[in-house]
């Protein structure tokens, strides 16, 4: 593999405080030779085609079985839906800060790990949560959007908040929300109220540490009223360009706002412009920096039955023989980021050199789930759900599907949201999809069917495109197309394009 120059520490204007062994330079040599979002260190050992069935149990909550509780939850959902949605934003933390003030600053009752980036945030958050829980810390996790039910956005001890507690938390803070609404020019948004609920629930639990994913951006995101000791930046690419900026450097500048004075910034592989912006921010606030491919990373990985087996380099040393029950090189790199974040939280690298207990790390990663991310929900034919909704996400999903399953014929079911780079998504999937079924999901944000179909014809050709207005019909059509080669021919179905599409498909396919 050829080598490319690595930007120097002086060029970036920042250095990490973590030592780098000579052997670890092989990661730099390997990773800088590839697209940073797709980089993978090859193990050179045998691989196995993944043939594991769907995961046991389902980490996604169901609607309450008690009719009264379900009714009360629907009332809360309706009240929240009556506020500004997550796609309508005002770049300010003034309202959420005012709400935190009247609530007594609940977000300061516990330490936190803050996560931003374009792709991989939720999966990385789940891995961080699993690691912290394995070390016997009580955790709170806040992620968005939800796959099926609103309560899954707020988790305690790795379990989504139950409906009764969710309702109670909303009712507890509602008077304070209304108080702030009355004083501000605009009412608090859906996401601002949800964020306040999460911070209040974590303080009430109480948790030992909160794992918080931004909604969008960083500097003015509603979550950014916390002062986290660890800031995690997953890979940055172009998305939400109308709100965050037209280049990865501009987007990184906005996302870097979660890096607080004296914190540790854990940076996934980034395009050079993004890395420069993030490291400049770190210098400005005197933050420590740890970079994938430098201070930590993936040393080796091999595809295994039901996932992959990894050797990870952390801030305190190597962790061998780590099984991750998720597919794709991108998930391996998410795991490396998560491990470094937890090490930094425990002070490894800055204050101590010894690694975390490797058996505990192995046990934690073996339990990780990430619903709707390379998730197998059915066999014969195999149906894979993935929430890729931008070109960067689609590229890593296409690579992961090819590596993990080796389908001889793959049918796509695609429904996207308005405002996305749909052509880029389609072009990323075009090489791996034999045919596509274009459809819609159940949300008002679902892209117009005719416009989506027209774009699909431009990318895939008219002979490879089928249109089904209803998602259930689209799934049935895709299964029929996949089965044309016979039961044992290795055909599959990939449902993708949006978190909402994946959530709808999970329900239709019985993942309740």
C-alpha positions in Angstrom: 0.0 0.0 0.0 1.4 3.4 -1.0 2.1 6.1 1.5 0.8 9.6 1.4 2.1 12.6 3.5 0.4 12.9 6.9 -0.3 16.5 7.9 2.0 17.4 10.7 1.0 18.5 14.2 2.4 22.0 13.5 0.3 22.2 10.3 -2.9 21.4 12.3 -1.8 23.7 15.1 -2.5 21.0 17.9 -1.0 17.9 19.3 -2.4 15.1 21.4 -1.0 14.3 24.8 -1.1 10.5 24.1 2.0 8.6 23.2 2.2 6.8 19.8 4.2 3.6 19.5 6.3 2.9 16.4 4.2 -0.1 15.5 1.1 2.1 15.5 2.5 4.1 12.5 1.2 1.3 10.3 -2.3 2.6 11.0 -1.3 6.0 9.7 0.3 4.5 6.6 -2.8 2.4 5.9 -5.6 4.8 6.8 -4.3 7.9 5.1 -4.1 6.0 1.8 -7.9 5.7 1.6 -11.0 7.7 1.8 -11.1 8.5 5.6 -14.8 7.5 5.9 -14.1 4.1 4.3 -10.6 3.4 5.7 -10.0 -0.1 7.0 -7.0 -1.9 8.3 -6.9 -5.3 6.7 -6.1 -8.3 8.9 -4.9 -10.5 6.1 -6.5 -13.5 7.7 -9.4 -15.6 6.5 -12.9 -14.2 6.5 -16.3 -15.9 6.9 -19.6 -14.9 5.3 -21.9 -13.6 8.0 -24.8 -16.0 8.4 -26.2 -15.2 11.8 -29.9 -14.8 12.2 -31.7 -11.7 13.6 -30.5 -10.6 17.1 -32.3 -12.1 20.0 -34.8 -9.8 21.6 -35.5 -6.3 20.4 -33.9 -3.1 21.9 -36.6 -0.9 20.4 -39.6 -0.2 22.7 -43.2 -1.1 21.8 -46.3 1.0 22.3 -47.7 0.5 25.8 -50.1 -2.4 26.2 -52.2 -0.5 28.8 -54.8 1.5 26.8 -54.7 4.4 29.3 -51.0 4.7 29.3 -50.9 4.5 25.5 -53.6 7.3 25.4 -51.5 9.5 27.7 -48.4 8.9 25.7 -50.2 9.9 22.5 -51.3 13.1 24.2 -47.7 13.9 25.0 -46.6 13.1 21.4 -49.3 15.3 20.0 -48.3 18.2 22.3 -44.7 17.9 21.3 -45.6 17.6 17.7 -47.4 20.9 17.9 -44.1 22.7 18.5 -41.4 23.5 15.9 -40.2 20.3 14.3 -36.6 19.1 14.2 -36.2 20.5 10.7 -37.1 24.1 11.7 -34.4 25.7 13.7 -33.3 29.0 15.2 -29.5 29.0 15.7 -29.5 29.9 19.4 -29.3 28.2 22.8 -31.0 31.1 24.5 -34.4 29.3 25.0 -32.9 26.0 26.2 -30.6 27.8 28.5 -33.5 29.7 30.0 -35.3 26.5 30.5 -32.3 24.8 32.2 -32.1 27.8 34.5 -35.7 27.5 35.8 -35.3 23.8 36.1 -32.2 24.2 38.3 -29.5 23.3 35.8 -30.1 19.5 35.8 -27.5 19.0 33.1 -24.8 19.9 35.6 -25.7 17.1 38.0 -23.5 14.5 36.2 -20.5 14.3 33.9 -21.2 13.7 30.2 -19.8 12.6 26.9 -21.0 14.7 24.0 -21.2 13.4 20.4 -21.5 15.1 17.1 -20.6 14.3 13.4 -22.4 13.6 10.2 -22.7 9.8 10.4 -22.3 7.1 13.0 -23.4 9.2 16.1 -26.1 6.9 17.4 -24.1 3.6 16.9 -21.1 5.2 18.6 -23.3 6.5 21.5 -24.6 2.9 22.0 -21.1 1.5 22.1 -20.0 4.2 24.6 -23.0 3.4 26.7 -22.3 -0.3 26.6 -18.7 0.2 27.7 -19.6 2.5 30.6 -22.3 0.1 31.8 -19.9 -2.8 31.7 -17.7 -0.8 34.1 -20.7 -0.5 36.5 -21.6 3.1 35.9 -25.2 4.1 35.7 -25.8 5.6 32.3 -28.2 7.9 30.6 -28.3 8.1 26.7 -30.0 10.7 24.6 -30.1 10.1 20.8 -32.2 11.1 17.9 -34.3 10.5 15.8 -36.2 7.5 17.1 -36.6 4.4 14.9 -40.1 3.5 16.1 -41.2 5.0 19.3 -40.4 8.4 20.8 -39.4 7.0 24.2 -36.3 5.3 22.7 -34.6 8.7 22.5 -34.0 8.7 26.3 -32.4 5.6 27.8 -31.5 4.8 31.4 -29.0 1.9 32.1 -29.2 1.0 28.4 -33.0 0.6 28.4 -35.3 3.1 26.7 -37.4 5.0 29.3 -40.7 3.3 29.9 -43.8 5.1 28.8 -45.1 5.9 32.3 -41.8 7.6 33.3 -41.6 9.4 30.0 -45.1 10.8 30.5 -44.3 11.8 34.1 -41.1 13.5 33.1 -42.9 15.6 30.5 -45.7 16.5 32.9 -43.1 17.5 35.5 -41.3 20.0 33.3 -44.3 21.3 31.3 -45.1 24.2 33.7 -41.5 25.4 33.4 -41.7 25.0 29.6 -44.8 27.1 29.5 -43.1 29.7 31.7 -40.2 30.0 29.2 -42.6 30.0 26.2 -44.3 33.1 27.7 -41.1 35.0 27.9 -39.4 34.2 24.6 -40.1 35.4 21.1 -40.6 31.8 20.0 -41.9 28.8 21.8 -39.5 26.1 22.7 -39.1 23.6 19.9 -39.8 19.9 20.0 -36.1 19.1 20.2 -35.5 21.6 22.9 -38.3 20.2 25.1 -37.0 16.6 24.5 -33.5 17.7 25.4 -34.8 19.2 28.7 -36.7 16.0 29.4 -33.6 13.9 28.9 -31.4 16.2 31.2 -34.1 16.3 33.9 -34.6 12.5 33.7 -30.8 11.9 34.0 -30.6 14.1 37.1 -33.6 12.5 38.7 -32.4 8.9 38.1 -29.6 9.9 39.0 -27.0 8.7 36.4 -23.3 8.5 36.8 -22.6 9.7 33.3 -24.7 10.9 30.3 -24.0 10.0 26.7 -25.5 12.8 24.6 -25.9 13.0 20.8 -26.5 16.4 19.2 -29.6 16.9 17.1 -27.8 18.9 14.4 -24.5 20.8 14.3 -22.9 21.6 17.6 -22.4 25.2 18.7 -26.1 26.2 18.7 -27.6 22.7 19.1 -30.0 22.5 22.1 -27.8 19.8 23.7 -24.9 22.2 23.9 -25.7 23.5 27.4 -23.6 20.8 28.9 -19.9 21.1 29.6 -18.6 17.6 28.7 -15.2 16.5 29.6 -15.1 14.4 26.4 -16.3 15.6 23.0 -16.6 13.0 20.2 -16.6 14.0 16.6 -17.6 11.1 14.2 -16.9 11.4 10.5 -18.0 14.7 9.0 -19.4 15.0 5.4 -21.8 17.2 3.6 -25.3 17.1 5.0 -27.8 19.8 6.2 -25.7 22.2 4.1 -28.4 24.8 4.1 -28.0 25.1 7.9 -24.5 24.1 8.7 -22.4 25.3 5.7 -21.5 24.4 2.2 -18.1 22.8 2.9 -16.9 20.1 5.3 -14.7 22.8 6.9 -17.6 25.1 7.6 -19.6 22.2 8.9 -16.7 21.1 11.1 -16.5 24.6 12.5 -20.1 24.4 13.6 -19.8 20.9 15.0 -16.5 21.8 16.8 -18.6 24.0 19.1 -19.1 21.0 21.5 -15.4 21.0 22.3 -15.2 22.8 25.6 -12.2 24.4 27.4 -9.9 21.8 28.9 -11.9 18.8 27.5 -10.6 15.9 25.5 -11.7 15.8 21.8 -11.9 12.3 20.2 -11.7 12.8 16.5 -12.7 10.1 14.0 -11.0 10.0 10.6 -11.8 13.4 9.0 -11.3 15.1 5.6 -8.3 17.5 5.9 -10.5 20.7 5.9 -12.6 19.3 8.7 -9.6 18.2 10.7 -8.0 21.6 10.5 -11.2 23.3 11.7 -11.6 20.9 14.6 -8.0 21.1 15.7 -8.0 24.9 15.5 -11.0 24.9 17.8 -9.2 22.6 20.2 -6.2 25.0 20.3 -8.5 27.9 21.0 -10.1 26.2 24.1 -6.9 24.4 25.2 -8.4 21.0 24.7 -6.5 17.7 24.4 -6.9 15.9 21.0 -6.8 12.2 20.2 -7.1 11.3 16.5 -8.1 8.1 14.8 -5.1 6.8 12.9 -2.7 8.5 15.2 -3.4 8.0 18.9 -6.0 5.3 18.5 -7.6 3.2 15.7 -8.4 -0.2 14.2 -5.3 -2.4 14.1 -7.0 -5.4 12.4 -10.4 -6.8 11.7 -11.9 -9.8 10.1 -15.5 -10.6 9.1 -16.9 -13.2 11.4 -20.2 -15.0 11.8 -22.7 -12.4 13.0 -20.3 -9.5 12.9 -16.6 -8.9 13.0 -13.5 -9.6 15.1 -11.3 -6.6 15.9 -8.0 -5.6 17.3 -8.3 -2.1 18.6 -5.6 0.4 19.6 -6.8 2.5 22.4 -5.2 5.4 24.3 -3.8 3.0 26.8 -2.8 0.0 24.7 -4.1 -2.8 22.5 -7.3 -4.7 22.9 -7.2 -8.0 20.9 -10.0 -10.5 20.0 -12.9 -8.0 20.4 -16.1 -9.4 18.8 -18.5 -6.7 17.5 -21.9 -8.0 16.5 -22.3 -5.3 13.8 -21.3 -5.3 10.2 -19.0 -3.0 8.2 -15.7 -1.3 8.4 -17.4 1.9 9.5 -18.8 0.1 12.6 -15.2 -1.1 13.5 -14.1 2.5 13.3 -17.0 3.6 15.4 -15.9 1.0 18.0 -12.4 2.5 18.1 -13.8 6.0 18.6 -16.1 4.7 21.4 -13.3 2.9 23.1 -11.0 6.0 23.0 -13.9 8.2 24.4 -14.4 5.9 27.4 -10.7 5.7 28.0 -10.5 9.5 28.0 -13.5 9.7 30.3 -11.6 7.5 32.8 -8.4 9.6 32.3 -6.4 7.0 30.4 -3.8 8.6 28.1 -3.7 11.9 30.0 -3.2 10.7 33.6 -2.5 7.0 33.3 -1.1 4.6 30.7 -2.7 1.3 31.5 -5.6 0.1 29.4 -9.1 -0.8 30.5 -9.7 -4.4 31.6 -9.8 -6.2 28.3 -12.3 -8.8 29.3 -14.7 -6.1 30.4 -14.2 -4.3 27.1 -14.8 -7.6 25.1 -18.0 -8.3 27.1 -19.3 -4.8 26.5 -18.8 -4.8 22.7 -20.3 -8.3 22.4 -23.6 -6.9 23.7 -23.9 -3.9 21.4 -27.0 -3.5 19.2 -27.8 -0.7 16.8 -31.4 -1.0 15.5 -31.8 0.1 11.9 -28.1 0.1 11.2 -27.1 -2.9 9.1 -29.8 -4.8 10.9 -30.9 -8.2 9.7 -34.6 -8.7 10.4 -35.5 -11.7 8.3 -34.0 -14.6 6.4 -35.1 -16.4 3.1 -34.6 -14.0 1.6 -32.3 -12.0 3.9 -33.7 -8.5 4.6 -31.3 -5.9 5.8 -32.4 -2.5 7.2 -30.0 0.5 7.2 -30.8 4.1 7.9 -28.3 5.6 5.4 -29.8 9.0 4.3 -26.8 10.8 2.8 -24.2 9.9 0.2 -21.4 9.3 2.8 -23.7 7.0 4.8 -24.8 5.2 1.6 -21.2 4.5 0.5 -20.2 2.9 3.7 -23.5 0.9 3.8 -22.9 -0.4 0.2 -19.4 -1.5 1.1 -20.6 -3.1 4.3 -23.4 -5.1 2.6 -21.0 -6.3 -0.1 -18.4 -7.4 2.5 -20.7 -9.0 5.0 -23.2 -10.8 2.9 -21.9 -11.4 -0.7 -25.4 -11.3 -2.2 -25.7 -12.6 -5.7 -28.7 -10.4 -6.3 -29.7 -7.5 -4.1 -33.0 -5.6 -4.4 -33.3 -2.1 -2.9 -36.4 -0.6 -1.2 -35.8 3.1 -1.1 -37.8 6.0 0.5 -36.1 9.2 1.4 -36.8 12.5 3.0 -37.2 15.9 1.3 -34.1 18.1 1.2 -31.5 15.3 1.0 -28.9 14.6 -1.7 -31.0 11.8 -3.0 -29.1 11.5 -6.3 -25.9 11.0 -4.3 -27.6 8.3 -2.3 -28.8 6.6 -5.4 -25.4 6.8 -7.1 -23.8 5.2 -4.1 -26.2 2.3 -4.1 -26.4 1.8 -7.9 -23.4 -0.6 -8.3 -24.8 -3.1 -5.7 -28.6 -3.1 -6.5 -29.9 -5.2 -9.3 -33.3 -3.5 -9.1 -35.0 -0.9 -6.9 -38.5 -0.5 -5.6 -39.3 3.2 -5.0 -41.8 4.0 -2.2 -42.7 6.4 0.6 -42.6 6.2 4.4 -45.3 7.3 6.8 -43.9 10.8 7.6 -44.9 14.1 6.0 -41.2 14.6 5.2 -41.2 11.6 2.8 -40.0 12.8 -0.7 -42.7 13.1 -3.4 -43.1 9.7 -5.0 -43.1 10.9 -8.6 -40.0 13.0 -8.1 -38.2 10.2 -6.3 -39.1 7.7 -9.1 -38.0 10.1 -11.8 -34.6 10.5 -10.1 -34.3 6.8 -9.7 -34.9 6.2 -13.4 -32.2 8.7 -14.2 -29.7 6.8 -12.0 -30.7 3.1 -12.3 -32.5 3.1 -15.7 -36.2 2.5 -16.3 -35.9 -1.3 -16.5 -34.5 -1.5 -13.0 -37.1 0.7 -11.3 -40.5 -0.3 -9.9 -42.8 2.1 -8.0 -45.1 1.1 -5.2 -46.8 3.9 -3.2 -47.2 1.8 -0.1 -44.2 0.5 1.8 -45.9 -2.8 2.6 -46.5 -3.4 -1.1 -42.9 -2.3 -1.8 -41.5 -4.8 0.6 -43.7 -7.6 -0.9 -42.5 -6.6 -4.4 -38.9 -6.6 -3.4 -39.1 -10.0 -1.8 -40.8 -11.4 -5.0 -38.0 -9.9 -7.1 -35.3 -11.4 -4.8 -36.9 -14.8 -4.9 -36.8 -15.0 -8.7 -33.4 -16.6 -8.4 -34.7 -19.3 -6.1 -34.6 -19.9 -2.3 -30.9 -20.8 -2.1 -29.5 -18.4 -4.7 -28.1 -15.8 -2.2 -30.5 -13.0 -3.0 -31.4 -10.3 -0.5 -33.4 -7.1 0.1 -31.9 -3.8 1.4 -34.4 -1.3 2.9 -32.8 2.1 3.3 -32.9 5.9 2.6 -34.2 7.2 5.9 -34.5 6.4 9.6 -38.3 6.7 9.2 -38.3 4.2 6.3 -36.4 1.7 8.4 -38.7 2.3 11.4 -41.8 1.7 9.3 -40.2 -1.5 7.8 -39.4 -2.9 11.2 -43.0 -2.6 12.2 -44.2 -4.2 9.0 -41.7 -7.0 9.3 -42.8 -7.9 12.8 -40.0 -6.2 14.8 -42.5 -4.9 17.4 
